[in-house]
Amino acid sequence: MSIRNNIKGFLGETVVAGRLGWSHLFGYKGKVLRNIYIPKDDGTTTEIDLLFITCKGIFVIESKNYIGYIFGTDTNQHWTVCVYKGKGFWGQNKTQKFRFFNPIKQNKFHIKWLKNYLSSDIEMFSCIVFSDNCELKSIDISSSTATIVCNGSALNHSIRKLWDEYPDTLGEDQIDELFLKLKSLAKQSADVKKKHIESINKKENRIFCPYCGKPLVLRTASRGAYAGKQFYGCSGYPKCRYIKNIG
């Protein structure tokens, strides 16, 4: 996980947290927590970007700070981001595609361990929030309930829809109790954070570039004799042009 990605993620979460901070102006209120490390049964942790604890339940928010067009469904294993790269020599549009793990599945995993930690069946809502620098081109979540996928600018409006649909389930005392219990998981030591990142890398079985040491990412050739073929390219491109063919 590069420093650049960490900064991009932090900025994305900061924007989302700021929007939630103004939520009382839209007729709903709650308590916000950022970067919560939920313990799992195997001794590792899962990190939740933001929690919004309200009278309706807990909104579990996964922030994605991407640029480009986003494609995916709630049943896909991976989603795709397509980035425009300008015009080619012959005037054709140049694009670059990247895959990332389905954020709805990712957030279901977060919710599972959050409920396990709280030993409660509190109502929880899954919110996937993309930056306003990308366009949700083709997203299908028709089979997912209590789920939001939106750009940051539409977050308050999207939450409002669920807010009107679901009844109140938590009182102020319960909200305060949950906030205090989860707040202790927000401030973790550097060692806990390091172990968390190591467990992610091990789980994803990441492949690293033998030249510069950065992670390799799965890509698809867009032109030439290998158009449509997938390969691993260095995430440091264009400074590093290492390629590892599949098969």
C-alpha positions, -999 to +999 in steps of 0.1 A: +000+000+000+018+031-013+020+065+005+002+081-025-027+057-021-028+063+016-030+101+010-057+097-016-077+074+007-073+099+036-085+128+015-115+108+003-125+099+038-121+135+049-145+147+023-171+121+032-167+128+070-172+165+062-205+158+044-217+137+073-208+165+097-234+187+080-261+160+081-281+177+109-290+204+084-307+177+063-329+165+092-309+137+106-281+134+130-256+109+144-221+104+156-192+098+131-161+077+136-132+072+112-107+043+106-121+017+130-100-015+133-125-043+141-109-074+156-116-108+139-115-143+154-081-151+139-064-122+157-062-099+127-084-068+121-106-054+094-106-016+088-138+004+083-133+038+068-163+056+085-192+048+108-223+069+111-242+059+143-278+070+142-312+063+156-319+042+124-288+020+130-252+022+118-242+033+084-210+015+074-192+036+049-165+025+024-148+054+007-133+050-028-113+079-042-110+069-079-110+089-111-127+076-143-157+055-152-169+028-127-185-004-138-198-033-116-227-052-101-233-065-066-226-100-077-193-094-095-161-104-078-143-074-091-154-040-104-136-020-131-124+016-133-117+029-168-095+060-171-094+083-201-058+088-213-063+112-241-060+107-279-038+082-297-016+089-327-046+083-351-070+103-330-086+073-312-095+075-275-069+059-252-081+043-220-066+023-192-086-002-171-080-014-136-099-039-115-106-037-078-124-060-054-162-056-053-167-029-026-202-042-017-187-076-009-159-059+009-184-039+031-205-071+038-173-085+053-169-054+074-205-055+086-201-092+095-172-086+119-187-054+133-219-073+143-197-101+157-177-075+178-209-058+191-226-092+197-257-075+183-281-076+154-283-038+151-296-026+117-266-018+095-266+000+062-238-005+036-226+027+019-201+028-009-191+064-016-170+073-047-153+107-052-170+132-074-141+129-098-155+096-112-187+087-129-208+056-119-213+045-155-229+011-151-237+000-115-264-027-107-272-033-070-308-044-076-304-075-054-288-057-025-310-042+002-300-014+026-272-006+003-260+027-011-236+033-040-232+070-049-208+099-054-199+120-024-221+149-035-252+125-034-244+109-001-268+130+020-297+125-004-290+088-006-290+084+032-322+104+034-340+078+012-330+050+037-338+073+066-374+077+055-378+040+048-365+025+080-380+030+116-360+043+146-343+015+165-318+032+187-322+058+215-297+085+223-283+065+252-277+035+230-261+057+203-237+072+230-229+037+243-221+024+208-200+054+201-179+050+232-174+013+226-163+017+190-143+049+196-117+028+215-110+010+182-103+042+163-070+050+179-047+020+173-010+017+177+014+017+147+020-020+154-017-028+150-019-008+117+012-025+104-001-060+112-034-050+095-016-041+062+005-072+064-026-094+067-042-076+037-011-082+016-009-119+026-046-124+019-045-108-015-013-127-023+001-096-040+028-099-066+055-073-065+077-059-093+112-074-093+126-040-106+111-013-083+093-033-056+058-018-062+027-041-064+017-055-098-018-049-110-040-069-133-045-051-167-060-058-201-042-050-233-063-026-254-046-029-287-021-047-308-016-085-312-024-091-276-056-069-274-081-084-249-054-104-231-047-099-194-013-093-179+003-080-147+018-045-151+038-025-125+017+000-106+047+024-110+039+028-147+050+048-167+082+052-147+085+014-145+073-007-175+078-042-161+052-067-174+045-102-162+025-123-187-002-146-174+004-182-183 
